[in-house]
Amino acid sequence: MEKFVPLEKMSKKAKREFYKTQRGSWGAIKPITRRPPNPKAYRRKKGPAGLDLFFFS
C-alpha cells in the first residue's frame, strides 16, 4: 500500500500524473466554440461555378 502524500507536497511530475487520471474525455462533444458565420462579413470563397447564372436567368 502506498503512503498518502498531500497534493501540495507532491512533485510537479507526480501532480501531472494525478491530474491526468482525474481528467475525463469529452466523448462526442467537441470543446471548440461553435457559432454561425457572420452574414455581413465578406467571404472570399466563391460559390460553385454557374450558380449566379441560375439565379439571374
A tleap script that builds the chain and sets N, CA, C and O, in Angstrom:
source leaprc.protein.ff14SB
mol = sequence {
  NMET GLU LYS PHE VAL PRO LEU GLU LYS MET
  SER LYS LYS ALA LYS ARG GLU PHE TYR LYS
  THR GLN ARG GLY SER TRP GLY ALA ILE LYS
  PRO ILE THR ARG ARG PRO PRO ASN PRO LYS
  ALA TYR ARG ARG LYS LYS GLY PRO ALA GLY
  LEU ASP LEU PHE PHE PHE CSER
}
set mol.1.N position { 0.843 -1.179 0.000 }
set mol.1.CA position { 0.000 0.000 0.000 }
set mol.1.C position { 0.888 1.243 0.000 }
set mol.1.O position { 1.854 1.340 0.757 }
set mol.2.N position { 0.531 2.201 -0.881 }
set mol.2.CA position { 1.337 3.414 -0.989 }
set mol.2.C position { 0.993 4.388 0.117 }
set mol.2.O position { -0.136 4.434 0.605 }
set mol.3.N position { 1.996 5.168 0.503 }
set mol.3.CA position { 1.761 6.196 1.513 }
set mol.3.C position { 0.947 7.331 0.907 }
set mol.3.O position { 1.050 7.615 -0.286 }
set mol.4.N position { 0.140 7.977 1.738 }
set mol.4.CA position { -0.609 9.143 1.300 }
set mol.4.C position { 0.300 10.364 1.354 }
set mol.4.O position { 0.900 10.662 2.387 }
set mol.5.N position { 0.394 11.064 0.228 }
set mol.5.CA position { 1.182 12.286 0.162 }
set mol.5.C position { 0.230 13.400 -0.250 }
set mol.5.O position { -0.435 13.291 -1.280 }
set mol.6.N position { 0.154 14.475 0.541 }
set mol.6.CA position { -0.740 15.572 0.158 }
set mol.6.C position { -0.325 16.183 -1.176 }
set mol.6.O position { 0.845 16.159 -1.558 }
set mol.7.N position { -1.310 16.727 -1.867 }
set mol.7.CA position { -1.079 17.286 -3.195 }
set mol.7.C position { -0.056 18.423 -3.169 }
set mol.7.O position { 0.714 18.581 -4.116 }
set mol.8.N position { -0.041 19.206 -2.102 }
set mol.8.CA position { 0.897 20.334 -2.006 }
set mol.8.C position { 2.346 19.852 -1.939 }
set mol.8.O position { 3.257 20.559 -2.370 }
set mol.9.N position { 2.559 18.663 -1.406 }
set mol.9.CA position { 3.920 18.157 -1.234 }
set mol.9.C position { 4.382 17.270 -2.386 }
set mol.9.O position { 5.535 16.838 -2.407 }
set mol.10.N position { 3.502 16.995 -3.338 }
set mol.10.CA position { 3.885 16.160 -4.474 }
set mol.10.C position { 4.793 16.932 -5.416 }
set mol.10.O position { 4.757 18.161 -5.473 }
set mol.11.N position { 5.600 16.193 -6.146 }
set mol.11.CA position { 6.445 16.829 -7.154 }
set mol.11.C position { 5.576 17.243 -8.343 }
set mol.11.O position { 4.434 16.805 -8.483 }
set mol.12.N position { 6.143 18.088 -9.186 }
set mol.12.CA position { 5.395 18.571 -10.352 }
set mol.12.C position { 4.999 17.405 -11.262 }
set mol.12.O position { 3.892 17.370 -11.799 }
set mol.13.N position { 5.917 16.459 -11.422 }
set mol.13.CA position { 5.664 15.300 -12.263 }
set mol.13.C position { 4.530 14.437 -11.681 }
set mol.13.O position { 3.666 13.959 -12.416 }
set mol.14.N position { 4.545 14.246 -10.364 }
set mol.14.CA position { 3.510 13.444 -9.711 }
set mol.14.C position { 2.147 14.138 -9.790 }
set mol.14.O position { 1.119 13.483 -9.965 }
set mol.15.N position { 2.148 15.476 -9.658 }
set mol.15.CA position { 0.890 16.221 -9.783 }
set mol.15.C position { 0.304 16.075 -11.173 }
set mol.15.O position { -0.903 15.895 -11.332 }
set mol.16.N position { 1.175 16.154 -12.192 }
set mol.16.CA position { 0.706 15.996 -13.568 }
set mol.16.C position { 0.058 14.633 -13.760 }
set mol.16.O position { -1.004 14.532 -14.374 }
set mol.17.N position { 0.685 13.591 -13.243 }
set mol.17.CA position { 0.122 12.239 -13.354 }
set mol.17.C position { -1.212 12.141 -12.621 }
set mol.17.O position { -2.148 11.511 -13.114 }
set mol.18.N position { -1.302 12.761 -11.448 }
set mol.18.CA position { -2.549 12.742 -10.673 }
set mol.18.C position { -3.671 13.427 -11.432 }
set mol.18.O position { -4.773 12.890 -11.542 }
set mol.19.N position { -3.388 14.626 -11.960 }
set mol.19.CA position { -4.419 15.375 -12.679 }
set mol.19.C position { -4.809 14.682 -13.983 }
set mol.19.O position { -5.955 14.780 -14.424 }
set mol.20.N position { -3.851 13.981 -14.601 }
set mol.20.CA position { -4.147 13.247 -15.830 }
set mol.20.C position { -5.162 12.141 -15.569 }
set mol.20.O position { -6.031 11.878 -16.400 }
set mol.21.N position { -5.047 11.486 -14.398 }
set mol.21.CA position { -6.004 10.422 -14.065 }
set mol.21.C position { -7.377 10.998 -13.727 }
set mol.21.O position { -8.390 10.328 -13.928 }
set mol.22.N position { -7.428 12.230 -13.218 }
set mol.22.CA position { -8.703 12.842 -12.846 }
set mol.22.C position { -9.490 13.346 -14.058 }
set mol.22.O position { -10.720 13.389 -14.033 }
set mol.23.N position { -8.769 13.726 -15.120 }
set mol.23.CA position { -9.444 14.260 -16.311 }
set mol.23.C position { -10.164 13.161 -17.057 }
set mol.23.O position { -9.677 12.035 -17.157 }
set mol.24.N position { -11.316 13.496 -17.573 }
set mol.24.CA position { -12.059 12.557 -18.393 }
set mol.24.C position { -11.983 12.957 -19.844 }
set mol.24.O position { -11.288 13.908 -20.201 }
set mol.25.N position { -12.693 12.236 -20.678 }
set mol.25.CA position { -12.708 12.585 -22.089 }
set mol.25.C position { -13.967 13.392 -22.392 }
set mol.25.O position { -14.943 13.355 -21.642 }
set mol.26.N position { -13.927 14.105 -23.481 }
set mol.26.CA position { -15.079 14.908 -23.893 }
set mol.26.C position { -16.112 14.046 -24.599 }
set mol.26.O position { -17.244 14.484 -24.802 }
set mol.27.N position { -15.744 12.830 -24.975 }
set mol.27.CA position { -16.689 11.959 -25.666 }
set mol.27.C position { -17.002 12.508 -27.048 }
set mol.27.O position { -16.093 12.821 -27.817 }
set mol.28.N position { -18.291 12.626 -27.365 }
set mol.28.CA position { -18.709 13.111 -28.684 }
set mol.28.C position { -18.710 14.629 -28.760 }
set mol.28.O position { -18.832 15.190 -29.849 }
set mol.29.N position { -18.575 15.307 -27.621 }
set mol.29.CA position { -18.609 16.767 -27.601 }
set mol.29.C position { -17.248 17.312 -28.008 }
set mol.29.O position { -16.217 16.865 -27.505 }
set mol.30.N position { -17.249 18.286 -28.927 }
set mol.30.CA position { -16.001 18.926 -29.329 }
set mol.30.C position { -15.879 20.224 -28.551 }
set mol.30.O position { -16.811 21.028 -28.557 }
set mol.31.N position { -14.753 20.451 -27.879 }
set mol.31.CA position { -14.628 21.607 -26.994 }
set mol.31.C position { -14.363 22.945 -27.694 }
set mol.31.O position { -14.059 23.930 -27.022 }
set mol.32.N position { -14.470 23.004 -29.031 }
set mol.32.CA position { -14.255 24.279 -29.706 }
set mol.32.C position { -15.538 25.086 -29.696 }
set mol.32.O position { -16.630 24.523 -29.619 }
set mol.33.N position { -15.414 26.384 -29.771 }
set mol.33.CA position { -16.582 27.250 -29.800 }
set mol.33.C position { -17.215 27.160 -31.173 }
set mol.33.O position { -16.527 27.235 -32.191 }
set mol.34.N position { -18.536 26.999 -31.198 }
set mol.34.CA position { -19.242 26.911 -32.473 }
set mol.34.C position { -20.239 28.041 -32.544 }
set mol.34.O position { -21.044 28.234 -31.633 }
set mol.35.N position { -20.183 28.785 -33.628 }
set mol.35.CA position { -21.150 29.847 -33.830 }
set mol.35.C position { -21.396 29.999 -35.313 }
set mol.35.O position { -20.528 29.653 -36.115 }
set mol.36.N position { -22.562 30.509 -35.708 }
set mol.36.CA position { -22.847 30.631 -37.135 }
set mol.36.C position { -21.977 31.705 -37.785 }
set mol.36.O position { -21.531 32.626 -37.101 }
set mol.37.N position { -21.731 31.606 -39.077 }
set mol.37.CA position { -20.916 32.619 -39.740 }
set mol.37.C position { -21.638 33.964 -39.777 }
set mol.37.O position { -22.867 34.018 -39.826 }
set mol.38.N position { -20.871 35.036 -39.753 }
set mol.38.CA position { -21.429 36.379 -39.781 }
set mol.38.C position { -21.983 36.652 -41.183 }
set mol.38.O position { -21.223 36.613 -42.150 }
set mol.39.N position { -23.282 36.925 -41.320 }
set mol.39.CA position { -23.846 37.136 -42.659 }
set mol.39.C position { -23.371 38.434 -43.313 }
set mol.39.O position { -23.435 38.558 -44.536 }
set mol.40.N position { -22.902 39.396 -42.533 }
set mol.40.CA position { -22.444 40.669 -43.084 }
set mol.40.C position { -20.969 40.635 -43.488 }
set mol.40.O position { -20.488 41.556 -44.149 }
set mol.41.N position { -20.257 39.594 -43.099 }
set mol.41.CA position { -18.822 39.521 -43.370 }
set mol.41.C position { -18.567 39.212 -44.842 }
set mol.41.O position { -19.348 38.505 -45.478 }
set mol.42.N position { -17.472 39.744 -45.381 }
set mol.42.CA position { -17.058 39.487 -46.754 }
set mol.42.C position { -16.425 38.103 -46.804 }
set mol.42.O position { -15.523 37.788 -46.027 }
set mol.43.N position { -16.908 37.288 -47.722 }
set mol.43.CA position { -16.366 35.943 -47.877 }
set mol.43.C position { -15.600 35.862 -49.190 }
set mol.43.O position { -16.149 36.162 -50.250 }
set mol.44.N position { -14.335 35.457 -49.123 }
set mol.44.CA position { -13.500 35.373 -50.317 }
set mol.44.C position { -13.811 34.134 -51.139 }
set mol.44.O position { -13.601 34.127 -52.352 }
set mol.45.N position { -14.306 33.087 -50.494 }
set mol.45.CA position { -14.578 31.852 -51.218 }
set mol.45.C position { -15.698 32.063 -52.221 }
set mol.45.O position { -16.745 32.616 -51.884 }
set mol.46.N position { -15.484 31.633 -53.419 }
set mol.46.CA position { -16.502 31.729 -54.461 }
set mol.46.C position { -17.437 30.532 -54.340 }
set mol.46.O position { -17.041 29.466 -53.869 }
set mol.47.N position { -18.666 30.719 -54.766 }
set mol.47.CA position { -19.620 29.621 -54.789 }
set mol.47.C position { -19.323 28.714 -55.967 }
set mol.47.O position { -18.376 28.961 -56.714 }
set mol.48.N position { -20.112 27.673 -56.144 }
set mol.48.CA position { -19.906 26.784 -57.283 }
set mol.48.C position { -20.114 27.541 -58.599 }
set mol.48.O position { -20.930 28.459 -58.667 }
set mol.49.N position { -19.385 27.158 -59.624 }
set mol.49.CA position { -19.479 27.826 -60.920 }
set mol.49.C position { -20.877 27.623 -61.501 }
set mol.49.O position { -21.441 26.532 -61.414 }
set mol.50.N position { -21.426 28.672 -62.089 }
set mol.50.CA position { -22.741 28.585 -62.713 }
set mol.50.C position { -23.884 28.881 -61.771 }
set mol.50.O position { -25.035 28.929 -62.207 }
set mol.51.N position { -23.613 29.079 -60.509 }
set mol.51.CA position { -24.683 29.327 -59.544 }
set mol.51.C position { -25.337 30.678 -59.796 }
set mol.51.O position { -26.556 30.811 -59.687 }
set mol.52.N position { -24.519 31.694 -60.139 }
set mol.52.CA position { -25.078 33.022 -60.372 }
set mol.52.C position { -25.940 33.051 -61.635 }
set mol.52.O position { -26.886 33.836 -61.699 }
set mol.53.N position { -25.651 32.234 -62.627 }
set mol.53.CA position { -26.460 32.170 -63.847 }
set mol.53.C position { -27.850 31.629 -63.535 }
set mol.53.O position { -28.842 32.047 -64.133 }
set mol.54.N position { -27.907 30.706 -62.603 }
set mol.54.CA position { -29.193 30.095 -62.244 }
set mol.54.C position { -30.129 31.127 -61.606 }
set mol.54.O position { -31.331 31.131 -61.874 }
set mol.55.N position { -29.581 31.983 -60.776 }
set mol.55.CA position { -30.415 32.948 -60.053 }
set mol.55.C position { -30.806 34.150 -60.911 }
set mol.55.O position { -31.853 34.753 -60.675 }
set mol.56.N position { -29.979 34.512 -61.908 }
set mol.56.CA position { -30.239 35.714 -62.688 }
set mol.56.C position { -30.943 35.454 -64.000 }
set mol.56.O position { -31.204 36.406 -64.734 }
set mol.57.N position { -31.263 34.223 -64.333 }
set mol.57.CA position { -31.926 33.974 -65.609 }
set mol.57.C position { -33.407 33.728 -65.452 }
set mol.57.O position { -34.104 33.503 -66.442 }
savepdb mol mol.pdb
quit
